[in-house]
């Protein structure tokens, strides 16, 4: 029995880290309650501290068999979802592709600080060109483009996502797609095709529509 899952997330227009496990859980067809903690408001920090000592979102609470489990951190929640729903195919089936996808997700999780700092996720607005000339941003974008091209060329046959069909890797890079739509850097045709694929993904569109509405 899966038990009761509750995912605490931040404001959808801004919380890139919340978006990632939300997409993964939706991709797994998991039933979960979504609780939004508004960010950048008075009282946000105390509300976050009540969830977990890290005082950040996302946080997943899992109540099953009388036990309460708390999982924090986006990638950890995605991996936990993979364990809860092993038949959902959240990672590629092929071992080599799966290893590549996990490495790509981990690189997103730990890297690209200049892009994050200077081009924060803002799904409700467009800021063409803003922050793109900051130190390190161009290098981050170039690395992301190279990684996307490598994944799609080596493992993406049969689909427009990084590994063919949507996986946790796409969940991890979906906020980057959002950033590229907001700040509009020059991208290769391969990258533009991937941006279009994710932008058309029903799960991405559902999150984006709510973000634009301020829900």
C-alpha positions in Angstrom: 0.0 0.0 0.0 1.4 3.4 -1.0 -0.1 5.3 1.9 -0.8 9.0 2.1 1.6 11.3 0.2 1.7 15.0 0.8 4.1 17.2 -1.2 4.8 20.7 0.1 5.9 23.1 -2.6 6.7 26.8 -3.0 5.1 29.4 -5.3 4.9 27.8 -8.7 6.2 30.7 -10.7 9.4 30.8 -8.8 10.1 27.4 -7.1 12.1 25.4 -9.6 13.0 22.9 -7.0 9.4 22.2 -6.2 8.5 21.7 -9.8 10.9 18.8 -10.3 9.4 16.3 -7.8 5.9 17.4 -8.6 6.5 16.5 -12.2 8.1 13.1 -11.2 5.1 12.2 -9.0 2.7 13.2 -11.7 4.7 11.2 -14.2 4.4 8.2 -11.9 0.6 8.7 -11.7 0.9 9.0 -8.0 -2.0 10.2 -5.9 -0.7 12.9 -3.6 -1.9 16.0 -1.8 -0.3 19.3 -2.9 0.2 22.0 -0.2 1.6 25.3 -1.4 3.7 27.4 0.9 3.8 31.0 -0.6 7.3 32.3 -0.9 8.7 35.8 -0.4 6.0 36.6 2.1 6.0 37.4 5.8 5.7 34.1 7.7 7.2 32.0 4.9 10.3 31.0 6.9 8.5 29.9 10.1 6.1 27.8 7.9 9.1 26.2 6.2 10.8 25.4 9.5 7.7 23.5 10.7 8.1 21.2 7.7 11.7 20.3 8.2 14.9 21.7 9.7 16.3 22.6 6.3 13.5 25.2 6.1 13.2 24.7 2.3 10.7 23.3 -0.2 10.0 20.8 -1.5 9.2 18.4 1.3 7.4 15.1 0.9 5.5 13.5 3.8 4.6 9.9 3.5 2.2 8.3 6.0 2.0 4.5 5.7 1.4 1.7 8.2 1.3 4.2 11.1 4.7 5.6 10.3 5.5 9.1 9.1 8.5 9.6 6.8 9.8 13.0 5.7 11.9 13.2 2.5 13.4 16.6 1.6 15.4 17.7 -1.4 14.1 17.5 -5.0 16.3 14.7 -6.3 15.8 12.6 -3.2 12.0 12.9 -3.6 12.3 11.9 -7.2 14.4 8.8 -6.3 11.9 8.0 -3.6 9.1 8.2 -6.1 11.0 5.8 -8.3 11.2 3.3 -5.4 7.5 3.7 -4.6 6.4 3.3 -8.2 9.0 0.9 -9.8 6.7 0.1 -12.7 6.3 3.8 -13.7 9.6 3.9 -15.6 10.8 7.1 -14.1 14.4 6.2 -15.2 15.3 4.7 -18.6 15.1 0.9 -18.7 18.5 0.5 -20.4 21.3 0.4 -17.8 23.7 2.6 -19.8 21.0 5.2 -20.5 19.9 5.1 -16.9 23.4 5.8 -15.6 23.7 8.7 -18.1 20.3 10.1 -17.0 21.2 9.9 -13.3 24.5 11.6 -14.0 22.7 14.3 -16.0 20.2 14.8 -13.2 22.9 15.0 -10.6 24.8 17.6 -12.6 21.7 19.7 -12.7 21.1 19.2 -9.0 24.6 20.4 -8.0 25.7 22.7 -10.9 24.9 25.7 -13.0 25.0 28.2 -10.1 25.6 31.3 -12.4 22.5 30.5 -14.5 20.4 30.0 -11.4 21.6 33.2 -9.7 21.3 35.5 -12.7 18.3 33.9 -14.5 16.0 32.7 -11.7 12.8 30.9 -12.7 10.0 33.3 -13.3 7.3 31.5 -15.2 4.7 34.4 -15.2 7.0 36.9 -17.0 9.4 37.3 -19.9 12.8 39.0 -19.4 14.5 38.7 -22.8 18.3 38.9 -22.5 18.3 39.8 -18.8 21.2 38.2 -16.9 22.6 36.4 -19.9 25.8 38.5 -20.0 26.7 37.7 -16.3 29.8 35.8 -15.7 29.4 32.1 -16.1 25.9 32.1 -17.6 27.0 31.5 -21.2 29.2 28.6 -20.1 26.3 27.1 -18.2 24.0 27.4 -21.2 26.7 25.9 -23.5 27.2 22.9 -21.1 23.4 22.3 -20.9 23.0 22.4 -24.6 25.9 19.9 -25.0 24.4 17.6 -22.4 21.0 17.7 -24.0 22.4 17.0 -27.5 24.5 14.1 -26.1 21.6 12.5 -24.3 19.2 12.8 -27.3 21.8 11.6 -29.8 22.9 8.6 -27.8 19.7 7.5 -26.0 16.7 9.6 -27.2 15.8 7.6 -30.4 12.1 7.3 -30.8 11.1 10.4 -28.9 11.7 14.1 -28.3 12.7 13.9 -24.7 16.3 13.4 -23.4 16.0 9.7 -23.3 13.1 9.2 -25.7 10.2 9.3 -23.3 9.9 11.5 -20.2 12.0 10.5 -17.2 13.2 12.1 -14.0 16.0 13.7 -16.1 13.4 15.7 -17.9 11.8 16.7 -14.6 15.1 18.0 -13.4 15.7 20.1 -16.6 12.1 21.3 -17.0 12.9 24.5 -14.9 15.8 25.2 -17.3 13.3 25.0 -20.2 11.3 27.6 -18.3 14.3 29.8 -17.9 15.1 29.6 -21.6 11.6 30.6 -22.4 11.8 33.5 -20.0 15.2 34.9 -20.8 15.4 33.7 -24.4 19.1 33.0 -25.1 20.2 31.9 -28.5 19.9 28.2 -28.8 20.7 25.5 -31.3 17.9 23.9 -33.3 18.4 20.7 -31.2 17.9 22.6 -28.0 14.9 24.6 -29.4 13.3 21.3 -30.3 13.7 20.0 -26.8 12.4 23.2 -25.3 9.4 22.9 -27.6 8.9 19.2 -26.6 8.9 20.0 -22.8 6.8 23.1 -23.3 4.1 20.9 -25.0 4.3 18.3 -22.3 0.9 18.2 -20.6 2.5 18.0 -17.1 4.7 21.0 -17.8 1.7 23.0 -19.2 -0.4 22.1 -16.1 2.2 23.5 -13.8 2.9 26.6 -16.0 -0.8 27.4 -16.3 -1.1 27.4 -12.5 2.1 29.5 -12.1 0.8 32.2 -14.5 -2.5 32.3 -12.6 -0.7 32.6 -9.3 -2.2 29.5 -8.0 
